[in-house]
């Protein structure tokens, strides 16, 4: 009997079994798929710790992100020639800028610089506390990016691409190395900005959703708003653990059934993983977030006793607590405050006062606990500022040469790498493009050229076809 004849007989009401052959095949095919999915999910833990291709120098990363673009020539890259020629016109052709019609003459830094430590590295008067740890940091004065606007620059810094959605550097690190704590996310971003790309800056994109970043609050919230409930879906609503597990199982059953009709939907997959992680975190996360249980001396070291430094100090201290609990990649964000197109002196002064002590406290604390050697701390931003004035007292965006610094994790200490020209406009020595920064970061943990993911018909990596490791900075 053919299938068509069988179906016709079913329509006529003859031989009325409970399910047709066609329906049986259709439903069992879906069931076989779910069995296969369940097998894969249980066969391999995607967050299990994986061995890199060589012995890593760094096990984890803490990224201190200064959103907006601190001025390199007013912080870590002094320019005597700029001081001497202040008020004169720029003596060479100016590249593309963000505010084309508001460019004036050269403007010297309103801050002085001092040489600190045995290394004698110069640091602006904006950052005296960072000056006290200068022998532990490596200043890179030759960073280069490709975008003069914040949106493109943030995406390139975080994901390697200015426009397209790509996995973030934190996601690549977790994909390559896994997580040392299965009850906490491997990648956490604390108080991230929701502007200039927002969640794309900590997205796993086409990598599996389990590698996405977990946001703790956002830049619009106060610390007090976050401490009670750091992640919204952790709240247990008064249910017992067994009741919550039953509720989550029912939700996930529906989610996975829905995913069968929406294959290759990274957002849905990420939501499924987020629910599972949130459940596991209920036992581990509360203790990790109990920053107030630290000693008074530790809290004072980070500036938690001062309203000016409390916010970023809380972020940095939480970052240390997460790092010692096995979180692989942690980002702390100083919200969108550094974009000084005007009022450079006033606003850079207040911004630096909020972060200077907490940053130095973090490095000192990691060092005292023996964690700095295998923790890579990066202080960075999306671009620098121009040596020419904008308006009466501001500076425009400058991606052509700017500064970041690193500490610990296998980089040289008390060391300056690269240089900009005598006015601080262009990187002219040992240029480090954003791709090179990513390559160097991954090289300290894994081989960036071998850390790939096949998608859309080809292999992708964080550095794509770019990236040169800056081996001169390696210790």
Secondary structure in CASP SS format (residue, H / E / C, confidence):
PFRMAT SS
TARGET T0000
AUTHOR 0000-0000-0000
METHOD secondary structure of the structure
MODEL  1
X C 1.00
X C 1.00
X H 1.00
X H 1.00
X H 1.00
X H 1.00
X H 1.00
X H 1.00
X H 1.00
X H 1.00
X H 1.00
X C 1.00
X C 1.00
X C 1.00
X C 1.00
X C 1.00
X C 1.00
X C 1.00
X C 1.00
X C 1.00
X H 1.00
X H 1.00
X H 1.00
X H 1.00
X H 1.00
X H 1.00
X H 1.00
X H 1.00
X H 1.00
X H 1.00
X H 1.00
X H 1.00
X H 1.00
X H 1.00
X H 1.00
X H 1.00
X H 1.00
X H 1.00
X H 1.00
X H 1.00
X H 1.00
X H 1.00
X H 1.00
X C 1.00
X C 1.00
X C 1.00
X C 1.00
X C 1.00
X C 1.00
X C 1.00
X C 1.00
X C 1.00
X C 1.00
X C 1.00
X C 1.00
X C 1.00
X C 1.00
X C 1.00
X C 1.00
X E 1.00
X E 1.00
X E 1.00
X E 1.00
X E 1.00
X E 1.00
X E 1.00
X C 1.00
X C 1.00
X C 1.00
X C 1.00
X C 1.00
X H 1.00
X H 1.00
X H 1.00
X C 1.00
X C 1.00
X C 1.00
X C 1.00
X C 1.00
X H 1.00
X H 1.00
X H 1.00
X H 1.00
X H 1.00
X C 1.00
X C 1.00
X C 1.00
X C 1.00
X C 1.00
X C 1.00
X C 1.00
X C 1.00
X C 1.00
X C 1.00
X C 1.00
X C 1.00
X C 1.00
X C 1.00
X C 1.00
X C 1.00
X C 1.00
X C 1.00
X E 1.00
X E 1.00
X E 1.00
X E 1.00
X C 1.00
X C 1.00
X C 1.00
X C 1.00
X C 1.00
X C 1.00
X E 1.00
X E 1.00
X E 1.00
X E 1.00
X C 1.00
X C 1.00
X C 1.00
X C 1.00
X E 1.00
X E 1.00
X E 1.00
X E 1.00
X H 1.00
X H 1.00
X H 1.00
X H 1.00
X H 1.00
X H 1.00
X H 1.00
X C 1.00
X C 1.00
X H 1.00
X H 1.00
X H 1.00
X E 1.00
X E 1.00
X E 1.00
X E 1.00
X E 1.00
X E 1.00
X E 1.00
X E 1.00
X C 1.00
X C 1.00
X C 1.00
X C 1.00
X C 1.00
X H 1.00
X H 1.00
X H 1.00
X H 1.00
X H 1.00
X H 1.00
X H 1.00
X H 1.00
X H 1.00
X H 1.00
X C 1.00
X C 1.00
X C 1.00
X C 1.00
X C 1.00
X C 1.00
X C 1.00
X C 1.00
X C 1.00
X H 1.00
X H 1.00
X H 1.00
X H 1.00
X H 1.00
X H 1.00
X H 1.00
X H 1.00
X H 1.00
X C 1.00
X C 1.00
X C 1.00
X C 1.00
X C 1.00
X C 1.00
X C 1.00
X C 1.00
X C 1.00
X E 1.00
X E 1.00
X E 1.00
X E 1.00
X C 1.00
X C 1.00
X C 1.00
X C 1.00
X C 1.00
X C 1.00
X C 1.00
X H 1.00
X H 1.00
X H 1.00
X H 1.00
X H 1.00
X C 1.00
X C 1.00
X C 1.00
X C 1.00
X C 1.00
X C 1.00
X H 1.00
X H 1.00
X H 1.00
X C 1.00
X C 1.00
X E 1.00
X E 1.00
X E 1.00
X C 1.00
X C 1.00
X C 1.00
X C 1.00
X C 1.00
X C 1.00
X H 1.00
X H 1.00
X H 1.00
X H 1.00
X H 1.00
X C 1.00
X C 1.00
X C 1.00
X C 1.00
X H 1.00
X H 1.00
X H 1.00
X C 1.00
X C 1.00
X C 1.00
X C 1.00
X C 1.00
X C 1.00
X H 1.00
X H 1.00
X H 1.00
X H 1.00
X H 1.00
X H 1.00
X H 1.00
X H 1.00
X H 1.00
X H 1.00
X H 1.00
X H 1.00
X H 1.00
X H 1.00
X H 1.00
X H 1.00
X H 1.00
X H 1.00
X H 1.00
X H 1.00
X C 1.00
X C 1.00
X C 1.00
X C 1.00
X C 1.00
X H 1.00
X H 1.00
X H 1.00
X H 1.00
X H 1.00
X H 1.00
X H 1.00
X H 1.00
X H 1.00
X H 1.00
X H 1.00
X H 1.00
X H 1.00
X H 1.00
X H 1.00
X H 1.00
X H 1.00
X H 1.00
X H 1.00
X H 1.00
X H 1.00
X H 1.00
X H 1.00
X C 1.00
X C 1.00
X H 1.00
X H 1.00
X H 1.00
X C 1.00
X C 1.00
X H 1.00
X H 1.00
X H 1.00
X H 1.00
X H 1.00
X H 1.00
X C 1.00
X C 1.00
X C 1.00
X C 1.00
X C 1.00
X C 1.00
X C 1.00
X C 1.00
X H 1.00
X H 1.00
X H 1.00
X H 1.00
X H 1.00
X H 1.00
X H 1.00
X H 1.00
X H 1.00
X H 1.00
X H 1.00
X H 1.00
X H 1.00
X H 1.00
X C 1.00
X C 1.00
X C 1.00
X C 1.00
X C 1.00
X E 1.00
X E 1.00
X E 1.00
X E 1.00
X E 1.00
X E 1.00
X C 1.00
X C 1.00
X C 1.00
X C 1.00
X C 1.00
X C 1.00
X C 1.00
X C 1.00
X C 1.00
X H 1.00
X H 1.00
X H 1.00
X H 1.00
X H 1.00
X H 1.00
X H 1.00
X H 1.00
X H 1.00
X H 1.00
X H 1.00
X H 1.00
X H 1.00
X H 1.00
X H 1.00
X H 1.00
X H 1.00
X H 1.00
X H 1.00
X H 1.00
X H 1.00
X H 1.00
X H 1.00
X H 1.00
X H 1.00
X C 1.00
X C 1.00
X C 1.00
X H 1.00
X H 1.00
X H 1.00
X E 1.00
X E 1.00
X E 1.00
X E 1.00
X E 1.00
X E 1.00
X C 1.00
X C 1.00
X C 1.00
X E 1.00
X E 1.00
X E 1.00
X E 1.00
X E 1.00
X E 1.00
X E 1.00
X C 1.00
X C 1.00
X C 1.00
X E 1.00
X E 1.00
X E 1.00
X E 1.00
X E 1.00
X C 1.00
X C 1.00
X C 1.00
X E 1.00
X E 1.00
X E 1.00
X E 1.00
X E 1.00
X E 1.00
X C 1.00
X C 1.00
X C 1.00
X E 1.00
X C 1.00
X C 1.00
X C 1.00
X E 1.00
X E 1.00
X E 1.00
X C 1.00
X E 1.00
X E 1.00
X C 1.00
X C 1.00
X C 1.00
X C 1.00
X C 1.00
X C 1.00
X E 1.00
X E 1.00
X E 1.00
X C 1.00
X C 1.00
X E 1.00
X E 1.00
X H 1.00
X H 1.00
X H 1.00
X H 1.00
X H 1.00
X H 1.00
X H 1.00
X H 1.00
X H 1.00
X H 1.00
X C 1.00
X C 1.00
X C 1.00
X C 1.00
X C 1.00
X C 1.00
X C 1.00
X C 1.00
X C 1.00
X E 1.00
X E 1.00
X E 1.00
X C 1.00
X C 1.00
X E 1.00
X E 1.00
X E 1.00
X C 1.00
X C 1.00
X C 1.00
X C 1.00
X C 1.00
X C 1.00
X C 1.00
X C 1.00
X C 1.00
X C 1.00
X H 1.00
X H 1.00
X H 1.00
X E 1.00
X C 1.00
END
